[in-house]
Amino acid sequence: MGSIGLAPIEPIGWTIAVQRFSLSTRIFIAFAVVVATFGAAAFYGAATVSGLRHELGFLRQRAVPMLRTLKSHSLELRGFDEALQRAAPHDLDWVARFVPNAKPFVRLDRILRRLSKLTHQARAPGVITALLSPPPPLPDVGQELRLLRSSKRASKRIEGDAQLKPLLSQGPPLQGDEQAFNALVKALQRAVADKRYTDASRLVVEVRRVVRRIHRGVDRAERKLQLALDDRFEVAQQSEARLGLIVLTSTSVALGVSVLMLWVMLWTLKPMASLANVVRRFASGERGARADTGGAREIRQLALEYNRMADALAERERELVSHRDELARSERLATLGHMAARVVHEIRNPLSSIGLNAEMLSEELDTLQPGVDEPPSTISEAQELLGAIGGEVERLREITEGYLQSARSAPQIETSVDIGGLVREQAEFVRAELRERGVSIELYVEADVIANVDPKLIRQALWNLVRNGWEAMPKGGVLWLEAFHAGVPGQTEVAVAVEDSGEGIAVELRERIFEPFMSTKPSGTGVGLALVAEVAKAHGGRAEVATPRHGKGARIELILAAPKHA
């Protein structure tokens, strides 16, 4: 069940007057508005019926006769064209008398005048247009006919034909297709009268060309108007058939339902005041306030849901109180366990290095015999190994102090620490050890990789990253150590990356790899990468699994904020 809003709603604008009425009065007003709305819908329906009647009258009395006229002219022009096509040379005398009766341009003028009246009469009366959306407009079927009427295609053809032009009488240039048609008819009559049947046949072809083009235009206009009128007639018939029934039915049902619902709501909402009072008491802190479950079904269901919600909230509060101390104890134990695991993990790392260096020192010292020549290089190397042992012992001491002394809770930040130098130092420190394990180091350090950090914590994080990398390559491989400026140029971040050539990290484990005690190795403690993440967080940075750049292994990046001036 969703939460119930308890805060009072501040009235704004026009709702101030409404808030003064009781709930029953508001419901009555709402239903009165519903009744008025459906009355308006009935009026709108009547206006729609009137508009449809106008539309049907227009279609039956104006549009359909116009369609018949177009069809009649189309049939006449087609018949005339077919007659010219079938005319034989011995029929040319008849053709010369028949052609003047075609008058294709007169027919075009007659059609265009009727189309203009049709477009004007398609408009509905002003009242209906104001209430209703206008019907779909008729297509401009006269556009193509007007283009035919004003065309100069035939006249240009005649003027440009050196063989056809001499057959016509001499005169000014032809200004349109109508003049061209009349000139062709006169030339045909003269050619037939002079017995020049070859010229007459040529002129018949040109006359037929003009007639056929006009026939095609009229035919296209007729088909376009036919399709448009079919759509309008069908829509109008369907709307007229169902609109009256819909309006009357919906109005009657709405009136009946409105009256019935008004009575039902007035009776149903009486217990709402009691329920609202209980909710206010519960919101003020009286957790034992419960609603009466009597009354109508809807109110009873609402009260039951409210009571269940109140019981659940009260039980949850009791559970929270009872588990608060237990949770605090669990958190303290978890913190202690986490710290202990980190201490153990960090102690193992330098002890491993101490053991290896001590072993190497023992092997070197075994080669020296008292009284025998001792090369200076051997003595120097032994001294370096002893220095490494001392450094590891000192590091072990710092680590134990750092984790066991609770007083130190924040990193000791130093300004302008050379991160690249720390990476080089770490690489040189572990190079010999990794060589023994079959792991080679590739180093990439950009210039001026500077950050404000605690160098001791960064060394610890680097050591954990390096150790995690070589443990992922038990059979040897390549370990890449990088220090670079992260992101786009000018971005105030620097990064340290350690990438190995091992098997990589499974996709489903990447989001959990930095969690404490999460390890992919059977003997791992799951603390190393968690420590890296904590070091990054302590410096306002982050640790993340990045896409490998040198193969399929794992790449971990420690991203830190660079100084503002860097």
Steps between C-alpha positions, in 0.01 A plus 500: 500500500636841407574757762227741602580870479445660837603859443213738420485630146530875477218637283616710210323713242142416425501200738469731803124530454461127441685415822223674698245238397461163663604184319138413424440844353809469284387163372157645420660786310721255313205292387306812408792590275486149353131540420561840342786354300289224357229751420758689299597172337140448395489846346828431326358176364198681359729749329702211363188340354413828333848520354478147369168574336655797327788281387273229363285758323807649338622161388165393354397827339830656389798271510346192341354694202840660448655155496249390239583804288871416513427142408277608209762737358768236542293246306424752224866596459602136497240425234623792294861380535409146398306629199804696381721197555280275284452756223627372162631727220166482321329626821689827507207694353284381789776573750535858375130557569507309833807657663354849567230343718756366751567839667727353773593837647137607524438182697793586727358845572161351584654246737717759675202729564307218664800394705535855634139498618545154647792614717306801628188297582702238690530735799274434798295776667684725742341361820588142410851597397553667837391187689636223284818416322451561126468192278802389301549753217433396145813458290575782258395300197484817295870577540609264227216611274600864546853408403364333186289806425796735523749263338710604199638158433320446169572852374871463577505167325342646188723809501806277533403250228638617165281253306178563690517880521463559120171305501337767715394839373747783533439725798638608838658234726257275682443608864355181648372151439147621427627717213717212387199262499284746303785558253540125453127457435499778238814362336339152492189636330712679235714192438191283448343761274824514292522117486833503687422182690858439614510839671150439633607171660790676667268769635256234631785353704573839657132564572471160662811572709335811650169322560667198658699716743185684611315170533769360725486807723121485531518126569755549779291777654193276486679212676645730767161652575341154502741373766460811715121492484493130579697565818290797606174325423599190696619700802190715497267202480674319784504809721136576433399143576665477838526855632137538598497172686830574675396845614160394628629187671800664662295794622231281652746265665712787630203671657383182669845401621571852625189507714563150633868564575413823674280314747749215544796729562310709752418185695843340458722787602342566838764293692785689331510763774565236766770336291669834435506569875668164566762571236578838655542338843734239354704770326535693825669199663211298645606164357206320666238693302288259293207563268147365542440227239127558471313677222487446127722249325736754350547687828533172691770381259684829534483477881627141496793593277580795725493278811731248333737779404497640854564154649788441259658838579468444875651153472783635286577769754513239777734287292722798427528580868573139595762455230673834544744382767555171321580684178745729678677201654513325164649807335769526766587132462510532123728801527737316732502197273569715198788675672644170620488355150672807359772484763564132429504563129739791525734311734527208258612722215820643657577170673499331161741759364720474812522124464591518133765770556645310796523188287674687221738661752582158647582366155730793433676478836558128449720584202739699721780304674721645774845582374387491133480805269159667542381699196370847589187445287400199708541690824302794359214276389486336841477842659209597269315185599553578866364848438191350336444281805520801724256690282248215512527473875439871531204475264354215706524713808324792331220275379431346838505838661275643232226240549526425869510858618145625479610856556616532141173522306599714200786486246799729551469699179813651348492753219639443152598133534663358188272206420722400211796479738304271733416273208864485387612431857251214531603356164870496589426357842315192372682453168749244630236306691266490201784390274539194722127431447527532123322836490644794310409862569408758236504857630315800352510829691391837363669820606371711789256247643451687828237461775444598863506162676639303791801329337501215752141407421563528127801266537278252682238522227766457229645198678156338521433568132838352400452197723149445363643517148783249542276257692272499195796368291628184677679391181660838436410779265520877464400763756440855380534789745376838380461855633321751280257789484145364488214617281507778244781758491466751780298269725629514859547126553799269493497123496717203591429179309626145550419251224592132480498243222302244697150365445323822593196559722161349420237757404263393776773559764616845393244689706588303815876475460567788744274362774676381820573125512414463131776297331526295181804307629457194727768623740412870483359699789303745288655798673759635256270664245262609776794686656577661164140621477516643852825682428344651189191605694711654776664721237173598334566269205378162382622157398345326202540206265599638160514348154838331439726679252756225444299179479233309685631533856374720784560875522441687826519879506544719809371846407593800715427871491786713372587837658304795364813661359617179327 
